[in-house]
Amino acid sequence: MSNHLFLPILTLLLGSTLATILGRWRRVARGIVLLAISANFLYSSWLGNLIFVSKERQFVRVGTLIAPYGISFIADELSATMLFMTTFLTLLVVIFSFLTSIITEQIEDFFFYPLVLLILLGATGVFLTGDLFNLYVWFEVLLVSSFGLLTLGRKQIQLEGGLKFVELNLIGSALLLVGCGLIYGLVGTLNIGQITQRFQNLNSGLLTVLATLFLVAFSIKAAIFPTYFWLPASYHTPPSVVTALFAGILTKVGMYVFYRVFSLIFYINLVDKLTILLLILACLTMIVGIIGAIAQVSLRRMLSFHIICQTGYILSGLGLANEAGLAAGLFFMLHTMLVKTALLVIGGIAEASFGTDELKKMGGLAAREPLLATFWFLAMLSLAGFPPFSGFIGKLVLLKATLSAKQYLVAGVMAGVSLGTLFSLLKIWNEVFWKTLPKDEPEPAPIKPYTLIPAAILVGSSLLLGLGASVVLASNTLAAKQALDSIGYLSTVLPDSPKK
């Protein structure tokens, strides 16, 4: 029994409670939040290394009750990798909020830092849970805290964006809850391992209906076509620090659940019936995302559509329904988490300097702020897929897996969308950094160099991810292998159960 799996949950619960109680003392609250996230970052680093070296899952249950009763936590290489990356990004975004004045004292007083910890708590619970109902519960923790952060500041545009966000995501939550109820009625358990085992004898038609229900629910959470429109309608409304946090976590948690549930519970349906559907949705998501990005005249709205576009790439890895596809999709997801957060951090600094994110009202930053421009240019190269950055390796391994599966049309869409990504990013480069600032616009405020530290770390991490791709891909391959190993998963959760 791996009792240490309780540590990240308890740390974040305690941290959010203390940050709420002691929130009137801002420096104390900041210290608590920084300590809680740092502790979880160190733990997630240790957990990932433990699983990678031992090649064994970690498992613990609450109390003495065994499945189908009780609560269980299980960690494999996939969940440990996502836990590490999510904690790392949250830590950098919180540091970014400390270094800038984007998060005002008024916003801090409205429980900004406890809500950040609760978002990380919800994501952590999703990554570690071994039970479908508790997956729903942790998603709700994530949803409620996200809505709170989205509406901080109480501007009308935030409330409008928040309503669109919560309405669509509540529909996804309702579908997820209905799916849990149907599964329990059919097989008498919500333990993921037991469901996988008992689904082997279930009518394939019923499985297809359930798989489709979960597909719709997760598509809403991950902003997949055609349910993506809540994301660009809401992500540009809160402070840019919040948008950067959302870019690295929210849709990626949705994609993690896609990978977890469809590689275990619905894998037979994935191979037999859903592969083509997922690949079509992936292509449409990529195309709609890049068309939307090119059409925008707002920096954050453009970057929001890029999030949708990159999610399509990640979904294509799952749609290939094999180990190579899952490993490639996971690597691309890690790359996207780093680079999209970096671009939104840099964009947030530029927006704070100009006082707006409208492209036509910006310009001249390359001459005024060469360091900021350099970091943007490097992050742009990574997202567009230039070597030696992570974007090049991510697209290369995805294209290789796609071509190996003889999905030539999907590979063509990936290549075309990659060119569109470069075009849209060059549009931002020209408007924000290269062109002369319009004469009727006020001079931008000077940027303090130390505010660029989180952006520098993120861009540097993308470079390291590209240069160290062989090690990371070995970890991703193990994650894909464990994700597809239903027998190994079940033997970890229930060692004495029959495997067939």
Backbone torsions as a table, in degrees:
resi	resn	phi	psi	omega
1	MET	NA	130.1	-176.6
2	SER	-102.7	80.9	-176.4
3	ASN	-63.6	-18.3	-179.3
4	HIS	-65.6	-15.2	178.4
5	LEU	-65.7	-17.6	175.7
6	PHE	-75.1	-21.7	-171.2
7	LEU	-57.8	-49.7	-178.6
8	PRO	-63.3	-34.4	177.9
9	ILE	-65.8	-48.5	-177.9
10	LEU	-66.0	-39.7	-179.8
11	THR	-61.3	-45.0	-178.2
12	LEU	-72.1	-37.0	175.9
13	LEU	-62.7	-46.4	179.2
14	LEU	-65.0	-42.8	-178.9
15	GLY	-63.3	-44.7	-179.8
16	SER	-66.1	-35.8	178.1
17	THR	-65.5	-48.3	-179.8
18	LEU	-65.9	-38.6	179.5
19	ALA	-65.7	-31.1	176.7
20	THR	-72.4	-47.2	-177.9
21	ILE	-65.8	-40.4	-175.2
22	LEU	-101.2	18.7	-175.1
23	GLY	-62.7	-23.4	-179.4
24	ARG	-66.2	-24.1	175.1
25	TRP	-99.0	94.9	-168.5
26	ARG	-59.9	-42.5	-177.7
27	ARG	-66.0	-36.0	177.1
28	VAL	-65.8	-45.7	179.7
29	ALA	-61.6	-41.2	178.1
30	ARG	-62.2	-42.8	179.2
31	GLY	-62.5	-40.6	179.2
32	ILE	-62.9	-46.1	-179.3
33	VAL	-62.9	-45.5	-179.3
34	LEU	-63.3	-40.4	179.5
35	LEU	-66.1	-44.1	-178.8
36	ALA	-63.5	-45.0	-178.5
37	ILE	-70.0	-39.3	178.9
38	SER	-62.9	-40.4	178.1
39	ALA	-62.3	-41.5	179.1
40	ASN	-70.8	-30.5	176.2
41	PHE	-65.8	-44.3	177.6
42	LEU	-64.1	-41.2	179.5
43	TYR	-64.3	-45.5	-178.4
44	SER	-64.8	-32.8	175.6
45	SER	-64.3	-44.4	179.6
46	TRP	-66.0	-42.3	-178.5
47	LEU	-63.7	-44.7	179.1
48	GLY	-61.1	-41.8	178.9
49	ASN	-66.8	-39.7	179.3
50	LEU	-59.6	-46.8	-178.1
51	ILE	-70.8	-38.5	-178.6
52	PHE	-65.5	-39.6	-178.5
53	VAL	-75.1	-45.0	-175.4
54	SER	-81.9	-21.1	-175.9
55	LYS	60.8	22.2	-178.0
56	GLU	-120.9	144.7	176.7
57	ARG	-74.4	156.1	174.6
58	GLN	-109.1	136.2	-173.3
59	PHE	-142.4	142.6	174.2
60	VAL	-151.4	146.7	174.8
61	ARG	-120.4	152.8	178.1
62	VAL	-82.5	121.9	178.5
63	GLY	72.3	-155.6	-175.5
64	THR	-104.6	-3.2	-179.2
65	LEU	-72.7	136.6	177.3
66	ILE	-108.7	164.4	-179.3
67	ALA	-57.1	141.9	12.2
68	PRO	-86.0	11.4	-179.6
69	TYR	-105.1	165.7	175.7
70	GLY	82.1	175.9	-178.5
71	ILE	-115.6	135.0	-179.6
72	SER	-130.7	151.2	173.9
73	PHE	-123.0	138.4	179.5
74	ILE	-141.6	137.5	179.8
75	ALA	-126.1	128.6	170.4
76	ASP	-122.2	-170.3	-175.3
77	GLU	-65.1	-33.5	178.5
78	LEU	-64.6	-51.9	-178.8
79	SER	-67.4	-36.9	179.5
80	ALA	-66.4	-39.4	178.3
81	THR	-63.8	-44.8	179.9
82	MET	-67.6	-36.4	178.0
83	LEU	-64.0	-43.5	179.3
84	PHE	-62.4	-49.1	-176.1
85	MET	-66.0	-41.9	-180.0
86	THR	-63.5	-42.7	179.2
87	THR	-66.7	-40.8	178.4
88	PHE	-59.9	-47.3	-179.3
89	LEU	-66.7	-40.6	177.9
90	THR	-61.2	-41.1	178.7
91	LEU	-60.5	-45.6	-179.1
92	LEU	-67.8	-38.4	178.9
93	VAL	-66.5	-39.0	177.2
94	VAL	-65.2	-42.4	175.8
95	ILE	-60.8	-41.1	176.9
96	PHE	-59.1	-40.3	178.7
97	SER	-65.8	-31.6	177.2
98	PHE	-68.7	-36.7	-170.8
99	LEU	-82.9	-15.4	-178.8
100	THR	-118.4	172.6	176.9
101	SER	-102.8	16.8	-179.0
102	ILE	-64.0	-42.0	174.9
103	ILE	-89.9	104.6	-176.7
104	THR	-77.3	168.2	177.8
105	GLU	-62.5	-33.3	177.9
106	GLN	-63.4	-42.9	178.6
107	ILE	-66.4	-39.8	176.4
108	GLU	-58.8	-39.5	-178.9
109	ASP	-66.4	-20.0	177.9
110	PHE	-92.8	33.2	170.8
111	PHE	67.4	39.5	178.8
112	PHE	-59.5	-50.5	-173.9
113	TYR	-70.6	-40.7	173.2
114	PRO	-59.5	-37.2	179.3
115	LEU	-66.7	-36.4	176.0
116	VAL	-61.5	-43.6	178.8
117	LEU	-65.0	-35.8	179.5
118	LEU	-69.8	-34.4	174.1
119	ILE	-61.9	-45.9	178.1
120	LEU	-64.8	-35.4	176.8
121	LEU	-63.0	-46.3	179.0
122	GLY	-60.8	-43.7	179.0
123	ALA	-64.3	-41.3	179.3
124	THR	-62.1	-43.3	178.1
125	GLY	-62.2	-40.8	177.3
126	VAL	-61.1	-43.2	-177.4
127	PHE	-66.7	-33.3	-170.7
128	LEU	-101.5	-16.2	-174.4
129	THR	-68.0	146.4	175.6
130	GLY	-111.9	19.1	-172.3
131	ASP	-136.7	133.5	-175.9
132	LEU	-66.9	-38.3	-179.9
133	PHE	-67.0	-41.2	177.8
134	ASN	-68.2	-26.6	171.4
135	LEU	-59.7	-44.5	176.3
136	TYR	-61.3	-43.7	-178.7
137	VAL	-62.1	-45.6	-179.5
138	TRP	-66.9	-33.7	175.1
139	PHE	-62.4	-37.5	178.8
140	GLU	-68.2	-37.8	173.8
141	VAL	-58.5	-43.9	178.7
142	LEU	-63.6	-42.8	-177.9
143	LEU	-65.5	-47.7	-177.0
144	VAL	-64.1	-45.5	-179.8
145	SER	-67.7	-34.7	177.5
146	SER	-65.6	-42.4	177.9
147	PHE	-62.3	-39.2	177.4
148	GLY	-61.4	-45.9	179.4
149	LEU	-67.2	-36.2	-176.7
150	LEU	-65.0	-31.3	-175.3
151	THR	-103.0	6.1	176.5
152	LEU	-62.7	130.1	-176.2
153	GLY	108.5	-24.8	171.2
154	ARG	57.9	29.6	173.3
155	LYS	-76.0	152.7	-177.3
156	GLN	-59.7	-41.6	-178.9
157	ILE	-64.3	-32.4	177.2
158	GLN	-69.5	-42.3	180.0
159	LEU	-64.7	-39.2	177.6
160	GLU	-64.4	-46.4	177.6
161	GLY	-63.8	-38.7	179.7
162	GLY	-64.5	-38.4	178.9
163	LEU	-65.2	-42.1	177.8
164	LYS	-63.6	-40.8	179.1
165	PHE	-61.3	-50.0	-173.4
166	VAL	-74.7	-33.4	-179.8
167	GLU	-62.8	-50.4	-179.1
168	LEU	-66.0	-40.6	-178.1
169	ASN	-71.7	-28.5	173.8
170	LEU	-67.6	-36.2	174.9
171	ILE	-61.6	-44.1	176.6
172	GLY	-60.8	-41.1	178.8
173	SER	-65.0	-40.4	179.1
174	ALA	-63.4	-42.5	178.1
175	LEU	-64.4	-39.0	178.0
176	LEU	-63.5	-41.5	179.8
177	LEU	-67.0	-41.6	176.8
178	VAL	-61.1	-43.1	177.9
179	GLY	-60.4	-40.9	177.9
180	CYS	-62.1	-42.8	179.7
181	GLY	-63.9	-41.3	179.2
182	LEU	-65.6	-41.1	179.4
183	ILE	-64.8	-42.5	179.0
184	TYR	-63.4	-39.4	178.3
185	GLY	-65.1	-30.9	-177.8
186	LEU	-82.2	-44.1	-171.7
187	VAL	-120.3	-4.4	173.5
188	GLY	73.8	21.0	178.0
189	THR	-156.5	155.6	173.2
190	LEU	-120.9	6.1	173.4
191	ASN	-69.2	126.5	-172.4
192	ILE	-59.8	-40.0	178.9
193	GLY	-64.4	-45.8	179.8
194	GLN	-67.2	-37.2	177.1
195	ILE	-60.2	-45.5	179.8
196	THR	-57.9	-42.0	-179.5
197	GLN	-66.9	-46.6	-174.4
198	ARG	-77.2	-21.4	177.4
199	PHE	-69.8	-15.6	-179.6
200	GLN	-63.6	-25.4	-178.7
201	ASN	-106.6	12.3	-176.6
202	LEU	-92.6	148.7	177.9
203	ASN	-55.8	131.0	-175.4
204	SER	-64.1	-29.2	177.8
205	GLY	-64.5	-43.7	176.7
206	LEU	-62.9	-40.2	178.3
207	LEU	-60.7	-41.1	-179.2
208	THR	-64.7	-40.6	177.8
209	VAL	-62.7	-46.7	179.3
210	LEU	-63.7	-42.9	-179.9
211	ALA	-61.1	-39.8	179.1
212	THR	-65.9	-39.1	178.1
213	LEU	-61.4	-46.5	178.9
214	PHE	-69.1	-32.4	177.3
215	LEU	-60.2	-44.9	179.0
216	VAL	-65.2	-44.5	-178.8
217	ALA	-60.7	-46.7	-178.7
218	PHE	-72.6	-29.2	177.0
219	SER	-63.4	-38.5	176.7
220	ILE	-64.7	-45.9	-178.8
221	LYS	-63.0	-35.9	-175.1
222	ALA	-96.3	0.9	179.6
223	ALA	62.3	49.7	177.1
224	ILE	-91.8	145.9	175.1
225	PHE	-55.6	135.6	5.1
226	PRO	-100.5	19.8	-175.1
227	THR	-106.5	27.7	-172.6
228	TYR	-87.2	-14.4	-162.1
229	PHE	-68.5	-15.4	176.5
230	TRP	-67.2	-27.3	-173.8
231	LEU	-70.4	-55.7	178.9
232	PRO	-67.9	-17.6	177.9
233	ALA	-79.9	-15.3	-174.3
234	SER	-122.5	-31.8	-171.3
235	TYR	-67.8	-21.9	-178.5
236	HIS	-87.8	-1.7	-172.3
237	THR	-90.7	-35.3	-177.9
238	PRO	-81.6	178.2	172.4
239	PRO	-55.8	148.4	-173.5
240	SER	-61.4	-26.0	176.2
241	VAL	-61.6	-41.8	179.9
242	VAL	-66.7	-41.7	178.5
243	THR	-61.1	-41.4	178.3
244	ALA	-62.5	-39.9	178.4
245	LEU	-65.5	-44.7	179.4
246	PHE	-62.2	-40.9	-177.5
247	ALA	-59.9	-35.7	-178.1
248	GLY	-84.4	-16.5	-170.4
249	ILE	-121.0	-56.8	-161.4
250	LEU	-59.6	-60.9	-177.9
251	THR	-66.4	-25.6	-179.7
252	LYS	-72.5	-31.7	173.1
253	VAL	-64.7	-40.7	175.9
254	GLY	-60.7	-40.9	178.9
255	MET	-70.5	-33.9	175.4
256	TYR	-59.7	-44.2	-179.1
257	VAL	-65.4	-38.4	172.3
258	PHE	-52.9	-51.7	-178.0
259	TYR	-63.0	-41.9	-176.3
260	ARG	-67.9	-52.3	-172.3
261	VAL	-73.6	-41.3	-175.8
262	PHE	-81.7	-17.1	175.0
263	SER	-85.6	-16.5	179.2
264	LEU	-111.3	-71.0	-170.5
265	ILE	-66.7	-45.4	-173.3
266	PHE	-110.3	28.0	-175.0
267	TYR	-65.2	-38.0	179.3
268	ILE	-61.4	-43.7	177.3
269	ASN	-67.1	-35.1	178.9
270	LEU	-60.2	-45.6	-178.7
271	VAL	-71.0	-42.7	-172.4
272	ASP	-81.8	-38.7	-167.3
273	LYS	-129.2	-26.3	-168.0
274	LEU	-105.0	-7.4	-176.4
275	THR	-57.7	-51.1	-177.3
276	ILE	-64.0	-41.0	179.8
277	LEU	-61.1	-46.3	-179.6
278	LEU	-63.9	-39.3	179.4
279	LEU	-67.7	-37.1	176.0
280	ILE	-64.2	-45.8	178.0
281	LEU	-62.1	-38.3	178.6
282	ALA	-62.5	-46.2	-179.7
283	CYS	-64.0	-44.0	179.2
284	LEU	-64.9	-37.1	177.9
285	THR	-64.9	-43.3	177.2
286	MET	-61.3	-46.0	-175.7
287	ILE	-67.2	-48.0	-179.9
288	VAL	-63.1	-40.2	-179.8
289	GLY	-61.9	-45.1	-176.5
290	ILE	-75.1	-35.4	175.3
291	ILE	-63.0	-43.8	177.5
292	GLY	-61.7	-40.6	-179.9
293	ALA	-63.8	-45.7	-178.1
294	ILE	-62.6	-32.6	-175.4
295	ALA	-79.7	-10.5	-172.1
296	GLN	-81.1	153.8	174.8
297	VAL	-119.5	9.8	177.8
298	SER	-117.8	134.2	-176.3
299	LEU	-59.4	-49.5	-176.0
300	ARG	-72.8	-33.4	176.4
301	ARG	-65.8	-37.8	177.6
302	MET	-64.1	-44.8	179.6
303	LEU	-68.1	-29.3	176.7
304	SER	-66.0	-41.9	176.6
305	PHE	-66.6	-30.4	174.9
306	HIS	-62.6	-36.1	177.5
307	ILE	-59.1	-44.9	178.4
308	ILE	-60.9	-46.3	-178.6
309	CYS	-58.2	-47.2	-177.8
310	GLN	-68.0	-29.0	176.1
311	THR	-62.6	-33.6	176.7
312	GLY	-61.8	-39.9	176.0
313	TYR	-59.4	-45.8	-177.6
314	ILE	-63.2	-41.2	-180.0
315	LEU	-63.9	-33.7	-179.8
316	SER	-62.8	-32.6	176.7
317	GLY	-61.8	-40.9	176.1
318	LEU	-69.2	-38.4	-178.2
319	GLY	-62.6	-23.2	176.9
320	LEU	-70.0	-21.0	172.2
321	ALA	58.4	37.7	174.5
322	ASN	-146.6	171.8	-175.4
323	GLU	-61.7	-42.6	-179.4
324	ALA	-63.2	-40.5	179.6
325	GLY	-65.4	-44.5	179.6
326	LEU	-64.4	-41.9	179.7
327	ALA	-64.0	-43.1	178.9
328	ALA	-66.2	-41.7	178.7
329	GLY	-63.4	-38.6	178.7
330	LEU	-66.4	-42.9	178.0
331	PHE	-60.9	-43.6	180.0
332	PHE	-64.8	-34.7	177.9
333	MET	-64.3	-42.3	178.0
334	LEU	-62.7	-43.5	177.3
335	HIS	-58.6	-47.4	-177.5
336	THR	-63.4	-41.4	179.3
337	MET	-58.2	-43.6	179.8
338	LEU	-66.6	-52.3	-169.1
339	VAL	-75.0	-39.6	178.7
340	LYS	-65.5	-38.5	175.9
341	THR	-63.9	-41.7	178.9
342	ALA	-60.8	-46.4	-178.5
343	LEU	-64.2	-37.6	-179.9
344	LEU	-75.1	-30.4	173.5
345	VAL	-66.0	-47.5	179.3
346	ILE	-64.5	-43.5	177.2
347	GLY	-62.0	-36.1	177.9
348	GLY	-65.1	-38.2	176.7
349	ILE	-64.9	-44.2	178.7
350	ALA	-63.6	-41.5	179.6
351	GLU	-63.4	-41.4	178.6
352	ALA	-65.3	-34.3	179.6
353	SER	-68.6	-44.2	-178.8
354	PHE	-83.5	-22.8	-174.6
355	GLY	80.5	11.4	180.0
356	THR	-160.5	160.5	173.4
357	ASP	-117.8	15.8	176.2
358	GLU	-77.7	123.1	-172.5
359	LEU	-60.0	-37.0	-176.0
360	LYS	-69.0	-19.0	-179.9
361	LYS	-97.7	7.4	-178.6
362	MET	-117.0	168.9	177.6
363	GLY	153.7	157.6	173.0
364	GLY	79.0	11.5	-176.3
365	LEU	-72.2	-24.7	-179.7
366	ALA	-61.7	-39.1	179.5
367	ALA	-79.0	-38.4	-176.1
368	ARG	-78.5	-40.1	-174.5
369	GLU	-130.2	75.0	-175.8
370	PRO	-62.7	-31.6	-179.9
371	LEU	-68.1	-44.7	176.8
372	LEU	-60.8	-43.8	179.5
373	ALA	-62.3	-38.5	179.3
374	THR	-62.6	-45.8	-179.9
375	PHE	-64.4	-40.3	177.5
376	TRP	-62.3	-45.4	-177.4
377	PHE	-60.9	-41.4	179.9
378	LEU	-68.0	-42.2	177.5
379	ALA	-64.8	-36.8	177.3
380	MET	-62.2	-43.2	178.3
381	LEU	-62.3	-38.7	180.0
382	SER	-66.4	-46.6	-178.6
383	LEU	-64.8	-35.2	-180.0
384	ALA	-75.6	-16.8	174.8
385	GLY	98.8	34.9	177.7
386	PHE	-93.2	140.7	175.2
387	PRO	-72.9	154.3	4.6
388	PRO	-97.0	23.7	-174.4
389	PHE	-75.8	168.3	-176.3
390	SER	-63.0	-29.3	-179.8
391	GLY	-63.0	-35.3	177.9
392	PHE	-65.2	-48.4	-179.6
393	ILE	-65.3	-41.9	-179.2
394	GLY	-59.8	-46.4	179.5
395	LYS	-71.1	-34.0	-179.9
396	LEU	-64.2	-47.6	-178.0
397	VAL	-70.0	-32.4	176.4
398	LEU	-68.1	-43.6	178.1
399	LEU	-63.3	-40.4	179.1
400	LYS	-62.2	-46.0	178.8
401	ALA	-64.7	-38.1	-179.6
402	THR	-67.1	-44.3	178.7
403	LEU	-67.4	-35.7	177.6
404	SER	-63.5	-32.4	177.5
405	ALA	-85.1	3.8	178.1
406	LYS	62.7	31.3	175.3
407	GLN	-96.5	71.6	-171.2
408	TYR	-68.9	-35.3	179.2
409	LEU	-64.4	-42.2	178.4
410	VAL	-62.1	-42.6	177.9
411	ALA	-61.7	-39.2	177.7
412	GLY	-64.1	-41.1	177.3
413	VAL	-62.5	-42.6	178.7
414	MET	-58.1	-46.6	-179.0
415	ALA	-63.9	-44.1	-180.0
416	GLY	-64.9	-42.5	179.6
417	VAL	-66.7	-32.8	176.9
418	SER	-61.8	-40.9	176.1
419	LEU	-65.4	-39.9	176.2
420	GLY	-62.7	-36.8	177.6
421	THR	-61.9	-45.5	178.6
422	LEU	-61.8	-42.2	-180.0
423	PHE	-61.2	-45.7	-177.9
424	SER	-67.3	-36.2	178.5
425	LEU	-70.8	-34.5	175.2
426	LEU	-66.5	-31.4	174.9
427	LYS	-61.7	-44.5	177.2
428	ILE	-64.1	-44.1	179.8
429	TRP	-56.5	-44.7	-178.6
430	ASN	-67.4	-43.7	-174.9
431	GLU	-74.0	-42.0	-172.7
432	VAL	-90.7	-39.9	-170.3
433	PHE	-106.4	-34.5	-167.8
434	TRP	-96.8	-47.0	-175.5
435	LYS	-68.9	160.0	178.6
436	THR	-72.6	140.0	177.5
437	LEU	-61.1	129.9	178.0
438	PRO	-53.7	142.0	-173.0
439	LYS	-63.7	-31.1	-177.5
440	ASP	-85.1	2.8	179.1
441	GLU	-98.6	143.4	179.9
442	PRO	-68.6	155.4	178.0
443	GLU	-65.3	136.7	178.8
444	PRO	-68.3	150.6	177.5
445	ALA	-69.3	145.2	178.8
446	PRO	-64.1	148.2	-178.0
447	ILE	-101.5	129.3	178.9
448	LYS	-78.4	128.6	-173.8
449	PRO	-56.4	-34.7	-175.9
450	TYR	-68.0	-18.0	177.6
451	THR	-70.6	-13.5	-179.1
452	LEU	-86.9	-2.0	-176.4
453	ILE	-58.1	-49.9	178.7
454	PRO	-60.3	-39.1	178.5
455	ALA	-63.3	-41.1	179.1
456	ALA	-62.4	-41.5	179.9
457	ILE	-65.8	-41.2	-178.9
458	LEU	-67.0	-45.3	178.7
459	VAL	-65.1	-41.4	176.5
460	GLY	-63.2	-35.6	178.2
461	SER	-66.4	-37.4	176.3
462	SER	-62.7	-40.8	178.1
463	LEU	-64.8	-43.7	178.7
464	LEU	-64.7	-37.4	178.0
465	LEU	-62.8	-36.9	177.1
466	GLY	-71.1	-44.1	-178.4
467	LEU	-70.7	-32.5	179.5
468	GLY	-101.2	30.5	-173.4
469	ALA	-60.8	-33.0	-176.6
470	SER	-63.2	-40.6	179.1
471	VAL	-68.6	-45.4	-178.5
472	VAL	-65.6	-40.3	178.6
473	LEU	-65.3	-32.7	174.8
474	ALA	-63.1	-41.9	176.3
475	SER	-64.9	-42.7	179.6
476	ASN	-65.3	-35.7	177.8
477	THR	-65.8	-41.5	175.2
478	LEU	-62.1	-41.5	179.1
479	ALA	-61.0	-43.4	179.1
480	ALA	-65.6	-40.5	-179.6
481	LYS	-63.8	-44.7	178.9
482	GLN	-68.3	-35.8	180.0
483	ALA	-63.5	-32.8	-178.5
484	LEU	-90.5	-6.0	-175.4
485	ASP	-91.2	83.3	-177.4
486	SER	-67.5	-35.0	179.6
487	ILE	-66.4	-44.5	178.0
488	GLY	-64.1	-38.2	178.0
489	TYR	-62.4	-47.0	-178.6
490	LEU	-65.8	-38.9	-179.3
491	SER	-67.7	-25.4	175.7
492	THR	-74.3	-43.2	-177.1
493	VAL	-75.3	-42.0	-178.5
494	LEU	-132.6	84.2	-174.8
495	PRO	-59.1	-28.2	-175.0
496	ASP	-97.7	4.7	-177.5
497	SER	-82.3	153.5	173.4
498	PRO	-66.4	142.1	-174.1
499	LYS	-88.6	-10.0	180.0
500	LYS	-132.5	NA	NA
